[in-house]
């Protein structure tokens, strides 16, 4: 492969390449595997960096371990507030930490904010609760339980306000460095007023790093003029991402048609079909990409109804031309899948969710019952209906590990819901560029004319996986020129990144 000025200019056999470019710098990869760089279409950069550099509770397998990590961190950092992330009570089959336990572990008077793994609820110290007195009257506050919904947004904003610019920049660098080290050349930041706020977004867009950042803002609008003004004010690329229609299954805030199997609740809704339709129509008329965070089936009912109203007014082609997107989209039925596919709505999905919480004994089954849980994340049906998939992580919710996400999509816990390794890899590269509005047919590939954005990997082997024997025989024939991928079965060792290059510039070297 020959690269000039950040573009791929030639691809082929060694001898012609050396003859065509006799004065080029030659990099011998010694058998390493080269592939287009990954794009993660759903990331919270600063939050990921804070977890990477701070209190990471994701390894706790018991409540005692979780509190022990808090105690250890508090001892090592005796000054200032404590922010932690990643606890998951379903890992230890019990309850969340209590305010009293947090106070005892961190020390009296410390401001402590510990986000649940899904980011939609948290446990906090009594000092932080006292600092936000309005929280006790907010929706989502119940004494003795994790804070959710509006109450959670209030305490999160208060906790994040205690950070300095230097701390936030240090977190951003850690997050983007980690992305580059995983062969990721670009990420989509999913910000919003109830996530990290305007200051964080503005600082992130000012932050210089080799990993490209495309920014989305989750705030609903009601007119094209309002949409244009908001995009201009914030400098964002779209009014999409985590524009919440509902919450999460783990925190029992995803909006369901039927109550949770383990609670007398059907979750929460933040936007109805009227607000969704107004936002989609405003963005479509303004030429801006719209989108929503949607997980539960009732939430998807509202999203499909809202899109349908705009299609009735503006027509399907006008809606499809904008490449609007839905994030997560875990609970869809066949009719909804068909409509979204027909309307050109893209889906930014996280196979790591299924890997972490799927299966008959997983959190999804506990929250929904086994029958409902088995319908989640129907990637195969979505792809078959023409929904363009983009695979990401929602980091820090699941790890920033694109090969693991691709493997999870190909090894779905529900038979028939997965997609082929090749389709999954395409969704994490070309599909993710497409979800970010790049539709030139070149981004996410390595052909002449494409940006030289790629990663070099140490891989044990390269294989061609196919569902049918006839396809397998054809695709492994060298004359078919079908590229192989590293083996992605659950026991296989995933590739190790040796170098990441974006538009011809090395942004990571092992």
C-alpha positions as CSV (number, residue, x, y, z in Angstrom):
1,X,0.0,0.0,0.0
2,X,1.4,3.4,-1.0
3,X,0.3,6.5,0.9
4,X,0.9,10.1,-0.2
5,X,-0.3,13.2,1.7
6,X,-2.6,11.1,4.0
7,X,-4.3,9.3,1.1
8,X,-4.0,5.8,-0.2
9,X,-2.7,6.2,-3.8
10,X,-1.9,2.6,-4.7
11,X,-2.5,-1.0,-3.6
12,X,-1.0,-4.2,-5.1
13,X,2.0,-6.5,-5.3
14,X,5.4,-5.6,-4.0
15,X,7.4,-5.3,-7.2
16,X,5.1,-2.9,-9.0
17,X,4.7,-0.8,-5.9
18,X,8.5,-0.4,-5.4
19,X,8.9,0.4,-9.1
20,X,6.1,3.1,-9.0
21,X,7.4,4.6,-5.8
22,X,11.2,4.2,-5.8
23,X,11.9,7.0,-3.4
24,X,9.2,6.2,-0.8
25,X,9.9,5.5,2.8
26,X,9.4,1.7,3.2
27,X,7.8,0.2,6.3
28,X,8.1,-3.6,6.4
29,X,5.3,-4.9,8.6
30,X,6.9,-8.3,9.0
31,X,3.7,-10.2,8.5
32,X,1.4,-7.9,10.6
33,X,-2.2,-7.5,9.6
34,X,-3.5,-4.1,8.3
35,X,-7.1,-3.1,8.4
36,X,-9.1,0.1,8.2
37,X,-9.2,2.1,11.4
38,X,-12.2,1.6,13.7
39,X,-14.7,4.4,14.5
40,X,-16.7,4.2,17.8
41,X,-20.0,5.9,17.2
42,X,-21.1,6.3,20.8
43,X,-18.6,7.4,23.4
44,X,-18.5,9.7,26.5
45,X,-15.0,10.9,26.3
46,X,-14.5,12.7,29.6
47,X,-16.4,10.2,31.6
48,X,-14.3,7.4,30.0
49,X,-11.1,9.2,30.9
50,X,-12.3,9.8,34.5
51,X,-13.0,6.1,34.9
52,X,-9.7,5.2,33.3
53,X,-7.6,7.5,35.5
54,X,-9.8,7.4,38.7
55,X,-12.1,5.0,40.6
56,X,-13.1,2.1,38.4
57,X,-15.6,-0.2,40.1
58,X,-16.2,-2.5,37.2
59,X,-14.0,-5.3,38.6
60,X,-16.0,-5.6,41.9
61,X,-17.7,-9.0,42.1
62,X,-19.1,-8.5,45.6
63,X,-20.6,-5.6,47.5
64,X,-17.7,-5.8,49.9
65,X,-15.2,-5.5,47.1
66,X,-17.0,-2.5,45.8
67,X,-16.9,-0.7,49.1
68,X,-13.3,-1.8,49.6
69,X,-12.3,-0.1,46.3
70,X,-14.0,3.1,47.5
71,X,-12.2,2.8,50.9
72,X,-8.8,2.3,49.2
73,X,-9.3,5.1,46.7
74,X,-10.4,7.5,49.5
75,X,-7.3,6.6,51.5
76,X,-5.0,7.3,48.5
77,X,-6.8,10.6,47.7
78,X,-7.6,12.3,51.0
79,X,-8.6,15.6,49.5
80,X,-11.5,16.6,47.2
81,X,-14.6,14.8,46.0
82,X,-14.7,11.2,44.7
83,X,-16.1,10.2,41.4
84,X,-16.4,6.5,40.6
85,X,-18.0,4.4,37.8
86,X,-18.9,0.9,36.9
87,X,-20.5,-0.9,39.8
88,X,-23.1,-3.5,38.9
89,X,-25.1,-5.1,41.6
90,X,-26.2,-7.9,39.3
91,X,-22.7,-9.2,39.3
92,X,-23.0,-10.1,42.9
93,X,-26.7,-10.9,42.8
94,X,-27.6,-8.4,45.5
95,X,-28.3,-4.8,46.2
96,X,-26.6,-1.5,45.5
97,X,-24.4,0.2,48.2
98,X,-26.3,2.4,50.6
99,X,-25.6,6.0,51.5
100,X,-24.5,4.9,55.0
101,X,-22.0,2.4,53.5
102,X,-20.6,5.0,51.1
103,X,-20.1,7.4,54.0
104,X,-18.4,4.8,56.1
105,X,-16.1,3.7,53.2
106,X,-15.1,7.2,52.0
107,X,-15.1,9.1,55.3
108,X,-17.6,11.5,56.8
109,X,-18.1,14.7,54.9
110,X,-16.7,13.5,51.5
111,X,-18.6,14.3,48.4
112,X,-19.0,10.9,46.6
113,X,-20.7,10.1,43.3
114,X,-20.6,6.5,42.1
115,X,-22.3,5.9,38.8
116,X,-23.9,2.5,38.0
117,X,-22.3,0.8,35.1
118,X,-25.0,1.9,32.7
119,X,-24.7,5.6,33.7
120,X,-28.5,6.0,34.4
121,X,-28.4,5.8,38.2
122,X,-25.9,6.4,41.0
123,X,-25.3,6.0,44.7
124,X,-24.0,9.1,46.5
125,X,-22.8,10.2,49.9
126,X,-24.8,12.1,52.4
127,X,-22.5,15.1,51.9
128,X,-23.4,15.3,48.2
129,X,-27.1,14.9,48.9
130,X,-26.8,17.8,51.4
131,X,-25.1,19.9,48.7
132,X,-28.1,19.5,46.4
133,X,-31.1,19.9,48.7
134,X,-33.5,20.0,45.8
135,X,-32.7,16.4,44.9
136,X,-35.1,15.0,47.6
137,X,-38.1,16.5,45.7
138,X,-36.9,15.6,42.2
139,X,-38.3,12.8,40.1
140,X,-36.2,9.7,40.6
141,X,-35.4,10.2,44.3
142,X,-36.4,7.5,46.8
143,X,-34.7,7.4,50.2
144,X,-32.5,4.4,50.5
145,X,-32.3,3.7,46.8
146,X,-29.9,4.8,44.0
147,X,-30.8,8.2,42.5
148,X,-32.4,8.0,39.0
149,X,-33.9,10.3,36.3
150,X,-34.0,14.0,37.3
151,X,-32.5,13.4,40.7
152,X,-29.6,11.6,39.2
153,X,-29.0,14.4,36.7
154,X,-28.9,16.9,39.6
155,X,-26.3,15.1,41.6
156,X,-24.2,14.2,38.6
157,X,-24.0,17.9,37.6
158,X,-23.0,18.9,41.1
159,X,-20.3,16.2,41.3
160,X,-18.8,17.1,37.9
161,X,-18.8,20.8,38.8
162,X,-16.0,20.0,41.3
163,X,-13.6,19.1,38.6
164,X,-10.9,21.5,37.3
165,X,-10.2,22.1,33.6
166,X,-6.8,20.4,34.1
167,X,-8.6,17.3,35.5
168,X,-11.0,17.2,32.6
169,X,-8.3,17.6,30.0
170,X,-6.2,14.9,31.7
171,X,-9.3,12.6,31.5
172,X,-9.8,13.5,27.8
173,X,-6.2,12.7,26.9
174,X,-6.4,9.4,28.7
175,X,-9.6,8.4,26.9
176,X,-8.4,9.4,23.5
177,X,-5.0,7.8,24.0
178,X,-6.9,4.6,24.9
179,X,-9.0,4.9,21.8
180,X,-5.9,5.3,19.6
181,X,-4.3,2.3,21.3
182,X,-7.3,0.2,20.2
183,X,-7.0,1.1,16.5
184,X,-9.7,3.7,16.8
185,X,-9.2,6.8,14.6
186,X,-12.5,8.6,15.3
187,X,-15.2,8.7,18.0
188,X,-18.6,10.2,18.2
189,X,-19.1,12.1,21.5
190,X,-22.7,11.9,22.7
191,X,-23.2,14.8,25.0
192,X,-26.2,16.6,26.4
193,X,-27.4,19.0,29.0
194,X,-28.1,16.2,31.5
195,X,-24.8,14.3,30.8
196,X,-21.8,16.5,31.1
197,X,-23.1,19.9,29.9
198,X,-22.0,22.6,27.6
199,X,-18.7,23.4,29.2
200,X,-17.5,19.8,28.8
201,X,-18.5,19.8,25.2
202,X,-16.9,23.1,24.3
203,X,-13.6,22.0,26.0
204,X,-13.7,18.7,24.2
205,X,-14.1,20.4,20.8
206,X,-11.1,22.6,21.7
207,X,-9.0,19.7,22.8
208,X,-6.3,18.7,20.3
209,X,-5.6,15.0,19.7
210,X,-5.0,12.7,16.8
211,X,-8.3,10.8,17.3
212,X,-11.0,12.7,15.4
213,X,-14.1,13.7,17.5
214,X,-17.5,14.1,16.0
215,X,-19.9,15.7,18.5
216,X,-23.6,15.2,19.0
217,X,-25.8,17.1,21.4
218,X,-28.9,15.5,23.0
219,X,-31.4,18.4,23.3
220,X,-34.8,18.5,21.7
221,X,-35.8,21.4,19.4
222,X,-39.2,22.3,17.9
223,X,-38.3,24.4,14.8
224,X,-35.6,24.4,12.0
225,X,-34.5,27.9,13.2
226,X,-34.0,26.6,16.7
227,X,-32.1,23.6,15.4
228,X,-29.7,25.7,13.3
229,X,-29.1,28.2,16.2
230,X,-28.2,25.4,18.6
231,X,-25.8,23.7,16.2
232,X,-24.2,27.0,15.5
233,X,-23.9,27.9,19.2
234,X,-22.3,24.6,20.2
235,X,-20.4,23.8,17.1
236,X,-21.8,20.3,17.1
237,X,-22.3,18.0,14.1
238,X,-25.9,16.9,14.9
239,X,-28.7,17.0,17.4
240,X,-28.6,13.3,18.2
241,X,-26.8,10.8,20.3
242,X,-28.1,10.7,23.9
243,X,-31.3,12.6,23.4
244,X,-33.1,10.5,26.0
245,X,-36.4,9.0,25.1
246,X,-35.9,6.6,28.1
247,X,-33.2,5.3,30.4
248,X,-31.6,1.9,30.8
249,X,-32.7,-1.7,31.6
250,X,-30.1,-2.1,34.4
251,X,-31.4,0.9,36.3
252,X,-35.0,0.0,35.4
253,X,-35.6,3.3,33.7
254,X,-36.0,2.0,30.1
255,X,-39.6,2.6,29.0
256,X,-41.4,-0.7,28.6
257,X,-44.9,-1.8,27.3
258,X,-45.2,-4.2,30.2
259,X,-43.7,-3.9,33.7
260,X,-40.3,-5.2,34.6
261,X,-40.2,-8.8,35.7
262,X,-38.4,-7.9,38.9
263,X,-40.1,-4.6,39.8
264,X,-43.6,-3.0,39.8
265,X,-42.6,-0.4,37.2
266,X,-42.6,0.0,33.4
267,X,-39.7,2.5,33.5
268,X,-39.6,6.2,32.6
269,X,-40.2,8.3,29.5
270,X,-38.5,11.6,28.8
271,X,-40.0,12.4,25.3
272,X,-43.3,11.5,23.8
273,X,-44.2,11.0,20.1
274,X,-45.1,14.7,19.7
275,X,-41.8,15.9,20.9
276,X,-40.0,13.3,18.9
277,X,-41.8,14.3,15.7
278,X,-41.2,17.9,16.3
279,X,-37.4,17.3,16.7
280,X,-37.1,15.1,13.7
281,X,-39.1,17.5,11.5
282,X,-37.1,20.5,12.7
283,X,-33.8,18.8,12.0
284,X,-34.9,17.4,8.7
285,X,-36.0,20.8,7.5
286,X,-32.7,22.3,8.8
287,X,-30.5,19.7,7.1
288,X,-29.3,18.4,10.5
289,X,-28.9,14.8,11.6
290,X,-31.3,13.9,14.4
291,X,-31.4,11.0,16.7
292,X,-32.4,9.5,20.0
293,X,-31.3,7.3,22.9
294,X,-34.0,4.5,22.8
295,X,-33.9,1.2,24.6
296,X,-37.3,0.0,25.8
297,X,-40.1,-1.3,23.5
298,X,-42.5,1.5,24.6
299,X,-39.8,4.0,23.9
300,X,-39.3,2.6,20.4
301,X,-43.1,2.8,19.9
302,X,-42.9,6.5,20.5
303,X,-39.8,6.9,18.2
304,X,-41.4,5.0,15.3
305,X,-44.6,7.0,15.7
306,X,-42.7,10.3,15.8
307,X,-40.7,9.4,12.7
308,X,-43.9,8.2,10.9
309,X,-45.6,11.5,11.4
310,X,-42.7,13.4,9.8
311,X,-42.6,10.9,6.9
312,X,-46.3,11.6,6.4
313,X,-45.6,15.4,6.2
314,X,-42.2,15.6,4.4
315,X,-42.0,12.2,2.7
316,X,-39.7,9.2,3.2
317,X,-36.9,10.4,0.8
318,X,-36.5,13.7,2.7
319,X,-36.2,11.9,6.0
320,X,-33.9,9.3,4.7
321,X,-31.6,11.8,3.1
322,X,-30.6,13.1,6.6
323,X,-29.3,9.8,7.9
324,X,-31.1,10.2,11.2
325,X,-30.0,7.6,13.8
326,X,-31.2,5.7,16.9
327,X,-28.8,4.8,19.7
328,X,-28.9,1.3,21.3
329,X,-32.3,0.3,19.8
330,X,-32.4,-2.9,21.9
331,X,-36.1,-3.8,21.8
332,X,-37.7,-3.7,18.3
333,X,-40.4,-5.8,16.7
334,X,-40.5,-6.8,13.0
335,X,-42.9,-3.9,12.1
336,X,-40.6,-1.3,13.7
337,X,-37.6,-2.8,12.0
338,X,-39.2,-2.6,8.6
339,X,-40.3,1.0,9.1
340,X,-36.9,2.2,10.3
341,X,-35.2,0.4,7.4
342,X,-37.6,2.0,4.9
343,X,-37.0,5.4,6.3
344,X,-33.2,5.2,6.2
345,X,-32.8,5.4,9.9
346,X,-29.4,4.2,11.0
347,X,-28.8,2.2,14.3
348,X,-25.8,2.8,16.5
349,X,-25.6,-0.4,18.5
350,X,-23.4,-1.9,21.3
351,X,-22.9,-5.7,21.0
352,X,-21.0,-5.5,24.3
353,X,-24.3,-5.0,26.0
354,X,-25.4,-8.5,24.9
355,X,-22.0,-10.0,25.9
356,X,-22.3,-8.5,29.4
357,X,-26.0,-8.9,30.2
358,X,-27.6,-11.2,27.6
359,X,-28.3,-14.9,27.9
360,X,-30.8,-16.9,30.0
361,X,-28.9,-16.2,33.2
362,X,-28.0,-12.5,32.5
363,X,-29.3,-9.2,33.7
364,X,-31.7,-8.8,30.8
365,X,-33.4,-12.1,31.7
366,X,-33.7,-11.0,35.4
367,X,-35.2,-7.6,34.4
368,X,-37.5,-8.8,31.6
369,X,-37.9,-12.6,31.9
370,X,-36.1,-15.0,29.6
371,X,-38.7,-14.8,26.8
372,X,-38.5,-11.0,26.4
373,X,-34.8,-11.0,27.0
374,X,-34.2,-13.3,24.0
375,X,-35.6,-10.8,21.6
376,X,-33.1,-8.0,22.5
377,X,-30.5,-6.7,20.0
378,X,-31.8,-8.4,16.8
379,X,-28.8,-7.3,14.7
380,X,-29.5,-9.9,12.0
381,X,-33.1,-8.8,11.4
382,X,-32.1,-5.2,11.4
383,X,-29.4,-5.6,8.8
384,X,-31.7,-7.8,6.7
385,X,-34.3,-5.0,6.7
386,X,-31.8,-2.5,5.4
387,X,-31.0,-0.7,8.6
388,X,-27.3,0.4,8.4
389,X,-25.6,-0.7,11.6
390,X,-22.8,1.1,13.3
391,X,-21.0,-0.8,16.1
392,X,-19.6,1.0,19.2
393,X,-19.2,0.7,22.9
394,X,-21.1,3.5,24.8
395,X,-17.8,3.7,26.8
396,X,-17.4,3.9,29.7
397,X,-20.5,1.6,29.9
398,X,-18.7,-1.2,28.1
399,X,-15.0,-1.3,27.3
400,X,-13.4,0.6,24.4
401,X,-12.5,-2.6,22.6
402,X,-13.7,-2.8,19.0
403,X,-12.5,-6.3,18.3
404,X,-14.4,-7.5,21.3
405,X,-17.5,-5.7,20.1
406,X,-17.2,-7.2,16.6
407,X,-16.8,-10.7,18.2
408,X,-19.9,-10.1,20.4
409,X,-21.9,-9.2,17.4
410,X,-20.8,-12.4,15.6
411,X,-21.4,-14.6,18.7
412,X,-24.7,-13.3,19.9
413,X,-26.1,-15.0,23.0
414,X,-29.4,-15.5,21.2
415,X,-29.2,-17.8,18.2
416,X,-30.2,-16.0,15.0
417,X,-29.7,-12.5,16.3
418,X,-26.0,-12.2,15.4
419,X,-24.3,-11.1,12.2
420,X,-21.3,-12.5,10.3
421,X,-17.8,-11.3,11.4
422,X,-17.3,-9.6,8.1
423,X,-20.6,-7.7,8.5
424,X,-19.8,-6.8,12.1
425,X,-16.3,-5.5,11.1
426,X,-17.9,-3.4,8.3
427,X,-20.4,-2.0,10.9
428,X,-17.5,-0.9,13.1
429,X,-15.6,0.8,10.3
430,X,-17.6,1.8,7.1
431,X,-20.9,1.7,9.0
432,X,-19.7,3.9,11.7
433,X,-18.3,6.5,9.2
434,X,-21.7,6.4,7.5
435,X,-23.5,7.0,10.8
436,X,-21.4,10.1,11.1
437,X,-22.6,11.4,7.8
438,X,-19.6,10.3,5.6
439,X,-21.1,8.6,2.6
440,X,-18.4,8.8,0.0
441,X,-18.0,5.0,-0.3
442,X,-14.3,5.3,0.6
443,X,-14.1,6.0,4.3
444,X,-13.5,2.8,6.3
445,X,-11.8,1.1,3.4
446,X,-8.2,0.9,2.1
447,X,-8.4,1.5,-1.6
448,X,-6.9,4.2,-3.8
449,X,-8.5,7.5,-3.0
450,X,-9.5,6.5,0.5
451,X,-8.0,8.3,3.6
452,X,-5.0,6.5,4.9
453,X,-6.7,5.7,8.3
454,X,-5.8,2.3,9.3
455,X,-4.4,0.1,12.1
456,X,-1.6,-2.5,12.1
457,X,-2.3,-5.6,14.2
458,X,-0.5,-8.6,15.6
459,X,-2.8,-11.5,14.9
460,X,-2.4,-15.2,15.2
461,X,-4.1,-16.1,11.9
462,X,-6.5,-14.8,9.3
463,X,-9.6,-16.7,8.4
464,X,-12.7,-16.3,6.2
465,X,-15.9,-17.1,8.1
466,X,-19.1,-17.7,6.2
467,X,-22.5,-19.1,7.1
468,X,-22.9,-21.6,4.2
469,X,-20.4,-24.2,2.9
470,X,-20.9,-23.0,-0.7
471,X,-20.0,-19.4,0.3
472,X,-17.1,-20.7,2.4
473,X,-15.6,-22.6,-0.5
474,X,-16.0,-19.6,-2.8
475,X,-14.7,-17.0,-0.4
476,X,-11.6,-18.9,0.6
477,X,-10.5,-19.4,-3.0
478,X,-7.7,-16.9,-3.5
479,X,-9.2,-15.8,-6.8
480,X,-12.2,-14.4,-4.9
481,X,-9.9,-11.8,-3.2
482,X,-12.1,-11.9,0.0
483,X,-10.0,-10.5,2.8
484,X,-9.7,-12.7,5.9
485,X,-10.2,-11.5,9.5
486,X,-8.6,-12.7,12.7
487,X,-10.6,-15.6,14.3
488,X,-13.4,-14.3,16.4
489,X,-14.7,-17.3,18.2
490,X,-15.0,-16.8,22.0
491,X,-11.8,-18.7,22.8
492,X,-9.6,-16.9,20.3
493,X,-7.0,-14.4,21.2
494,X,-8.0,-11.0,19.9
495,X,-5.5,-8.9,17.8
496,X,-3.0,-6.5,19.5
497,X,-2.6,-3.1,18.1
498,X,0.9,-2.2,16.9
499,X,0.2,1.1,15.3
500,X,-2.7,3.4,14.5
501,X,-2.6,5.9,11.6
502,X,-5.2,8.5,10.8
503,X,-5.0,10.4,7.5
504,X,-1.4,9.4,7.2
505,X,-0.3,10.5,10.6
506,X,0.7,7.9,13.3
507,X,-1.4,8.6,16.4
508,X,-0.3,5.5,18.3
509,X,2.7,3.2,18.2
510,X,3.1,0.2,20.6
